[in-house]
Amino acid sequence: MPTAWLDSLVAWISAHPLAAGLLIALIAFCDALAVVGIVVPALPLLFAVGALIGLGHIDGPYALTCAAIGAFLGDGLSYWIGHRWGSHLSEQWLFRRYPQFMERGERLFRRHGSKGIVIARFVGAVRPFVPAIAGMLRMPLKRYAPASLFACIAWAAAFLAPGWVFGASYDAVAAVADKLSLVFLALLAALALVWAVVLYTYRWFAAHANNLLARALKWTRAHPHLGKYAAALIDPNRPESPSLILLAACLLGIGWAWFAWLAAVLARGGPLAIDRNVFEAMSKLRNPLADQLMAALASIGDAQVLAPAAAVALAWLLWRRRWMAAAHWLGALVFGLALTALLGAVVDMPRPPTAPSGFGFPSIAVTMSTITFGFFAVLIARELPGRSRVWPYLLAGAAVTSLGFARLYLGAHWLSDIAGGVLFGVVWLLALGIAYRRHVARSFLMRPLAALFYGAFTAAVLWHAPRQTERLLAQFAPPPPTRVLQTHAWWRQEWATLPTRRNERSNDLAWSLDLQAAGPLTPLRTKLEAAGWRVQAQADWIATLGLLDDDTPPPQQPVLPATLDGRAEALLMVHPGADDKQQFALRLWPAPARLHDGTPLWIATAQTLRYQRPFDMVGFWQPQQDSRAAHAALRDALQGTDVREETFPGSAGKVLLLRTGD
């Protein structure tokens, strides 16, 4: 974990171990304090503390004790506040602002008694309210204190444990799956952000719908000429009016955002700075295992996936004689596709260097996914009760986010293509949603329709995605290198201009590149196999999941793949080491340059690997810093070929130069 801020934090903790414990106690104290605990992000903070424990920068028992004491003191103060104010607690201004948490906490406490103190420790926003409620209801201190102490210790252990495990296994995991873990974290962060935006936006509008409706009515009376158009949407006696207000407000805000983004793209005449930055960041995250997952996610916006789900939903609406709903559903899809294609033809947006023809602004797949999932949510959400109405919108957000992220990862689109597609799709479905909600008041059975739509979508994904993965990966392969070397010049001196190490953010991952080879790989492979090396096929997800099996001997466990400049290994070979927990590996990639006569040029690293199984959960072949033994084994295996050893200028690093011949 090599970032500068983390290095500074670790240095401070090493210099002030006692203060670090006080800081941990303060975090736990604030999280447990009544009302204050709502806004304290204890989970991510304690995860970070746990990671530092696992990395060896903080003593584990000391941190656990400090967290438990801090939480116990925070609970104790909350208990005293509740005991002090008694039945008047809910009337105090801080508690008066959160009546829902007070009610939920009181129900939990009355139902479970002392056990409620323990349960509440793990129940989100209710956690800081239950001790105060226990005090308000005059729970005896001799009953409260033991339960609170046990709950605080269990909570501290539970909240520190994930980070502790992560930190302890970080070095092993990062060495072989660093980019893979970063891809997962980035995808989860994007999903969490969209999930939170959709959920809390919907809840805010739902909580303020009546107030917004009253303001809108007041505005229509004050502006009779313009207000008559708004009045067409607003009828206090119509149950759909709050929903129409919500859709109209979203339409205004997102419509403004769409036109602002479109204006920026048109004014620029090409990708924005943020587009290039995101493209470069994504290209650095390429990993063979992540490639397979992202290619599968990128296919969920294909017509072969969306069309069956849309057709099944249309057929059900026609069968149930919901003519108006069927007409709006068909209009949403047909006119949405036509408008998106028209916009793509009008806006001339240069494609990313990895994108073939057919990918432009806005992304048709992203736009149509937004319209399909979004308008289906409009169709069925009205049939759901209360707070449950948000879940179709959450599913729509998750599906579109996954698709957009995957296409950004593969380099199919700029960020502007994705954002423009989402915004345009939302604008269209909101406009059509308002029209639909105004004209349709009849209800219908939602569950069969939802089961058919989501079931058809899932079945289509399971059938289509595996068949598209290889095609998509070939379609979005990194472009060939542009640098050209003369063959004889490379052999004499230009080899020294090629990279000596992988360009990685961490020194632990910047492996030495100690072999350069020109020519076909078959002779190299044959020579190494004769010396006891064996070829390992690139590990897929099935092989990766096998790392969880502790019954499989280490020599039979796969070495996980790695990339160089976004390219997967062209050849991975392994050789047994001194024992069954050591082996040598040769990873070989296309070089970041090509020879003028078309001869293939390769660059490789020879590594010493050690098998590790942190916490006895998952096994990894972890590269070691000292790879001289692997380099020597490779050099010995290549004896008798057209090979020579050189020293990189300005360093002591050795490199083998090899011509494999025909």
N, C-alpha and C positions, 0 to 999 in steps of 0.2 A: 504494500500500500504506500506508494512512493510520493504522494503529493506533498507540496511544501507546507501547506497548513497543517497536515497531519504530523509531519516531522516536527514542526514547532510545538504542536500539542503534546506529542510524546516527550519532547525535551522538557516541557514545563511539568508534566506529570512526574517524570523521573526526578526532577529537582524539587518538587513539592508533593510528595506522596500523601502527606497528611491533609493538605489542602484539597487534593483530588477526592479524598474520602468525604470531606465536608461538602464539596460540590455535589457529589452523588447523593448525599443525605438531603441536601437542599432541593434537588430535583424531586426526590421521593416525597419530601415534606410538602412541597407546593402541589404535587399531583394529588395528595390525599386531603388537602385543605378544602373545606366546603366552598363551593362555587368556583374558587380559583382553579381547582383541578380540571375544570371543563376545558380551559384553554392551554393547559400545559401538555406539550407533546411528549409524554413520558415514554411511550413505546419506542419511538426512534432514538431518543436520547439514551435510554437504558440498553437498547440494542448496540449502540456505539460503545457504551461502556463495556458491555459484554465482549465485543470484538477486541477491545484493548486488553481485556483480561486474557482472552484466548491467545493474543499475540505476545503475552508475557509482560506488558507494560504496567499492569495494575494487579495487585495481589487479589485473587479471587475471594477467599473468605473475608478479607477486609472490606471489599466492595459490597459483598452480600450483606455483611453486618451493617454497614453504613446505610444501605438502601432500606433495609428492614427497620432500622431505628428511625430514619427520617420519615418513613411511612407511618410508623407507630405514633410518632409525635404529632404528625399532621392529623391523623385520625383522632388522637387525644384532644387536640385543640378544637376540632370539629365537634367532638362529643361535648366538650365544655360549652361551646357556643349554643348547641341545642339545649343543654341542661340549663344554661343561663336564661335563655329567652322563653323556653317552654312552649306553651301553646301559641304564643305570639310570634314564633319563629317565622312562619310563612308570611307574616305581615311586614317583615323587615325588607328594605328595598332590594337588597341583593337576592334574597330568596324569592321575593315577589316576582322577579323577572323570569323565573324558571319554574312555574307551577307544575309543568308536566313531569319534571325530574323529581320534584317533591312527592307527587302522587305516586309515581312508579316506585320510588324508594320506600315510601311508607307501606305500599302494598307488599313489596318484597319482604320488608322487615316483619310486618304483622303475620305474614304467611309462614315464615321460616324461623323467626326468633333469633337465637344466637347464631344459628347456621347462616342466617341472612347476612351477618357481618362478613363471614367468609365468602359467601357467594357474591356479594356486592363488590368485593375486591377485584373481580374479574368481569364486571358488567359495565364497561364503558363509562358513559357520562353519569350513571347513577352512583358510581363509586364514591365520590366525595360528599354525597348527600346522606347516605345511610348512617354513618357515625353521628351526624348532627341529629338525625331523626331518632336514633337510639337514645341520645341525651334528652331530646324533647319529650320522648315518651317515658322518661325516668327509668331506663333500664339500669339495674344495679351495676355499679362499677366493678364489683368482684365477678360478675358474669360477663361484662363487656370486655374487660382488659385481656383475659386469656384468649378469648375468641379473636380479638383484634390483633394480638401479638402473633398468634398462629397464622392468621390471614396475611399479615404483613411479611412474614418470613416466606410463606408459600408464594406470595405475589412477587417478591424480590427475586426468588429463585427462578420462577417461571419467566419473568421479563428479562432477566439477564442471560438465561440459558441459550436462546437462539443466537445471540451475538457471540456468546462464549464459544459455542460449537463452530460458528462461522469463523471466528478469529483463529481458533486452534487448527482448523483445516484449511485456512486461506492459502498458506504457502503451497500446500500440495495441490489444491484445486486451481489456483491461479496459474501455476506452471503449465498446466495442460488444458485448462478450460477458461482462461481469463476472458477472452473475447466472447465466448459463449455466455458466461455469466453476465457480462456487461450488456449483451443483447437482451437477455431475459430481464434484467433490471430496467433497462430503458423501455421495453415493451410494457412491463408491469407499471412503471411510472406513468406512461401515456394512458394506459387503461384506467389507472386510479384517478388521474386528473380528469379525464372525460367523465368517468363515473361520478366523481364528486360534483363536477359542474352541472351535469344533467340532474342529479338527485337534489342538490341544494337549490338550484334554480327553480325546479318544479315545486319543491316544498315552499320556497319563498313566495312564488306566485300563488300557490294554493292557499297560503296563510293570509295573503293580502288581496285575494280576488275580490272580495266584497268592497274593500276600500277603493281598489282600482275601478271597480264598476261604478261606485258612487262618484268618483272624480270624473270618469268619462261622461256620465250623465250630466254632471254640472257643466262640463265643457261643451257638450252639444247644445245646451240651452243658451250658453253665452256666445256661441258662434253658430247662429242658425243656418248660414249658407253652407259652410264646410261641415257643420255638425250633422247635417241630414245624412251624409254618407256614413259617418260613424254610428248614427242612431239606427241604421239598418242592421248593425251587428248587436245592438244593445237593447235588451228588453228585460227589465227587472223581474218580470213575471215568467221569463223563459229560463228553464234550468240550464240551458246550454250557454247562457250569457257569460258566466265566469270563464268557461273554457274558451269562448270566442275572444274575450278580452286577453286571455293569456296568449293565444295564438297570434292575435293582432300585435300585441306588444313585442313578441319574439320576431314577428315578421318585420316590424320597423327596425329593430336593433340589428338583426342579422342581415336584412336588406342593405342597410347603411354600410355594414362591414363588408359585404360582398362588393358593392360598387367602389368602396375605397380600395379594396385589394385589386380589383380589376383595373382601376385607374392607375395604381402604382405599377402594375405589370405592363400596361400599355405605354405609360410614360417612360419606363425603363427600356422597353423594346427587347427584353431578354430576361434571364433569371436575375432575381434580386440577390443582394449580398448574403442574406440569410439562406437562400436556396443553395448557393455554392458551399457555404459553411456546413449545412446539414448534409449535403451530398458527400463532402470530404470526410465528415465524421462517420457517416454510415459506411463508406468504403473501407475505412480502417477497422470496422467491426466484423468484416467478413470472416466466417468460420464454417468449415464443411458441415458440422452438425446443425448450426443455426441456418445455413443455406437450405437444408432440407425442410426445416420447419417453416421458414419464411416463404419458400416456394409454395408450400401447401396453403399457407394463409393467403398468399397473393392470388391464388386461384379462386377464392370464394366470391370474387366479384365477376367471374366469367359468366357469360350467358348460359352456359351449360349448368350452372348452379342456380342462378337467380330465376331463370325461365321456368323450370319445373315447379318451384315454390309459388311463383306468381300465377302460373296456370292452374295449379290445384286450388289456390284461394279464389281465383276467378270462377272456376267451375262450381265451387261450393256456393258462392254468392248467387250464381245464376240458378243453381238447383233449388236454393231456398227462396228464389224470386226476390232477392234484394237488388232490384234493378238499378236504383240510384247509387247504391254502394258499388255495384259492379261497374257502372259507367265511370264513376270517379276513379276507381282502381285502375281501369283500363286507360283512362285519360292521363292519370299520373305517370304511368309507365311509357305510353306511346309518345305523348307530347314532351315528357321529360327527356326521352332519348333523342327526339328530333331537335329540341332546343339545345341540348348539349352538343350534338353533332354540328349544328349551325354555329354555335359559339366557337367550337374548335376550329371550324373552317375560317372564321373571321379573325381570330387571334392567332397570329403567327409567332409561336413561342419556340425558340431553339430547344431541342431535346438534350437531355444529359448525354454524355459521351457513351454511356453503356446502354442507352435505350434505342431499340430499333424503331422503324417507322410504325406509325399507329399509336404512338404514345405522345400525348400533347396536353395543352391547356384547354379546358380542365380535364381531369382524368375521367373518362367515360365510365370506367368500372366503379370508381369511388362515387361518382355522382349518382349512378343508377342504384348502387347499393344503399346510398343515403335515402333516395326516393323510395325504394322498395321497402326497406325496413322501417323508414320513418313514417310513410303513409299507412303501412299496415298497423303501426302503433296507434296512429290517429283513428283507424277503423275500430280497433278492439279496446282501446284504453277506456272509452266512455262506458263500456260494459262492465268494468271492474269496480269494486267498491273502494272508496276513499283513497287511502295512501297507496293501495296496491296499483293504482293507475299508472304509476311511474315505471313499473318494471318493463313494459314493452319498449319504452324509450331508452331505458338502460341497456337492454339487449341490442337495440339498434346502435347505440353509441359504441358498445363493445365490438360489434361486428365491423362497423365502419373503421374504427380505430385500428383494429387488427389488420384489416386490409390495407389501409393507408400506410401503416408502419412497415408492413412487409414490402410494399412496393417502393417505399423510400429506401429500405435496406438493400433491395436488389438493384437500385439505381434506375428503376423504370420511369420515375417522375421526379421533378423538382418538388420542393415543399409547396410552392405556389400552385402547382397542378393539383395536389391533394387538397390544400386549403380551399382553393377556388371551386373544386368539385363538391366539397362538403357544403360550403356556403351557398352555392347555387342550388344544390339539391334541397337544402333546408328551406331556402326562399320559395322554391316551387311547391314543395309539399305543404308549407304553411299556407300559401295562397290557396291551394286546392283544399287543404284541410278546413279553412274558414268557409269556403263555399260548401263543402260537404256538411259541416256541422250546422250551417244555417238552414239547409234544405231537408235534412234527415233527422227525424225525431224518433223513428221506430228502433226498438232494440232487437237484438238477435242473440242466439246462443254463441258466446264467444269461445268457449273451451274447444268444441270440435274444430272450429276454424283455426284457432291458434295451434292445436295439435297437428292439423294437416299441413299448415304453412311451415312451422318450424321442423316438423318431422320430414317433410319433403326436402327442405333445405339441408338438413343434416344428412339425409340419405344421399343427396346429390353431391355434397362435399366429400363424403366417404368414398363414393364411386369415382368422382372426377379428380380430386386432388392427387392421389397416388399416380395417376396416369399423366399428370401434367408436370410433376416435379422435375424430372430430368430435362424435359423440353424447356421449361422456364430457366433452369440453371444454365443450360447451353445458350439460351437466348440472351441472358444477362451476365455472361462471363466477362471478367475484366478485359478491357481492350488490350491488344498486343503492345509490347513496348515500342516506343518510337525511336529509341536510341539504337544506332547501327554501328557495329565494330567490324573492322577488317579482320578476317580470320587469322592471318599471320601476325597482325599487330596484336591481337588478343593474346596469342600464344607467347609473343616476345615480351611485351610490357603492359598492354592495355588491361590485362587481368587485374592489375593493381588499382584500376579505377572503379572496379565493381565493389559493392558493399562488403565490408568485413563482418558486420553484425546485422541482425534483424533490427529494423527501426521500430522499437517498441518503447512504450512509456516507462516501463520498469526495467532496470538493469537485469533482474532475474529472468526476464523474458527475451532480452536482447542476445540471443544465442549467437555464438561465433559461426560464421559461414566459412568453413575450412575445406571445401571442395568445389572446384569448378570443372565442369565436364562439357566437352563438345562432341556431338555425334549422337547416334541412336542409343537408347537405353538398354536394348536387349543384350549386347555384349557385356555391359557393366553388370547387369543383373546375373547373367550366366557365370561371370567370374566370381562374384560375391557368393553365389549359391554354392559354388565348388569349394569355397573357403568356410562353409558352415553358416552363412547368413541365410535368412529366409524372408520371403516377401510377405508382408501383412497387408491384406485388403483394407481399404479405408473403413474405419469403424462407423457403423450406422447407429441408429438409436436403439435397435435391439441389442447390439453388442455392448453399447454403453450402459444399458440397464443391467446387463450381466455383471457389471462391476459391483453391484450390490450383493452378489452371491459369494459368500465367504467360503463356500465349499469348492470353488474353482481354484486350482493351484495358480500362483502368480504367473508362471511362464505361459499359461493359457489365456490370461487376461489380455485384452487388446491395449495397445498404445493409442491414446486418443489423438486425432489429427490436429494439425496446426497449419497456419497460412503464412504466406510471405507476399506482401503487397496485395492482399485480397485473394490470392490464388491458393487452391488446395495443393497438397503434395502430389506430384506426379508419380512418386515412388517412395515407399516406406519399407525399409528392411531392418530386421532385428537379428541380434547375435547373442547367445547366452554369455553371461558374465561369470564372476567368481562363484556365485551361489545362485539359488533359485529366486532370490529377491534382487538380483542385479542383472542387467543386460545392456547391450549397446544398441543404439538405433541410428540409422542413417535416414534423414529426411531430405528429399530432393525436390526442388521446385524449378519451374521455368525461370531463367535469369531475367533481371530487369533490363536486358539489352538483347539484341539479336545480331547474328553474324550475317555479313553481306551476301554470302553465297547460299543462304538458306539452311546451313547446318544448324541443328538444334543446339542451344546453349543452355546449360543447367547450372544451378548453384545449390549447395547442400550444406547441411550441418551434421556432424557426427557427435552423438551425445552418450553420456553414461547415465543410465536410468536406474532409479532405486524404487522398489515397490513399497508403498506406504498405505496404511489403512487407518486413518485418524478416527478415533472413537469407535473403531471396529464396525463402521457403518458402510463405507464405500472405499474401494481400493483404487489406487492410482499409480501409474508408472511416472514418477516425478523426475525430470531432468536435474542432474547435479551440476554445480558450478564448474567443477574440474572435469573437463572432457578429454584430457590428454590420453587416458587409456583407450577411449573410443577412437580417437584420432590415430593412435598407434595401431589398433586392431584393423582399422580401415586401410592404413598405409601398407601393413603386412599383407592384407588380402589382395591388394592391387599390384603386388610384385609381379613382374613379367609383362606388364602392359606399358603403353606409352604414357607414362606418368612421371612427374617430377614434383619435388617439394620446394616451395619458396617461402620467404618471410615477407609479410606485408611491410611496406615502408613505414617507418615511424612507430612500429610496434613489434612485439615479440611473437605475434600471432603467426601460426603456420597455415599454409594453404596448399592443397594438392591440386595440381593441374593435370587434367586427363583428357586424352583424345581416344575415344572408343573405337573409331574406325567404322567400317561397314559391317 
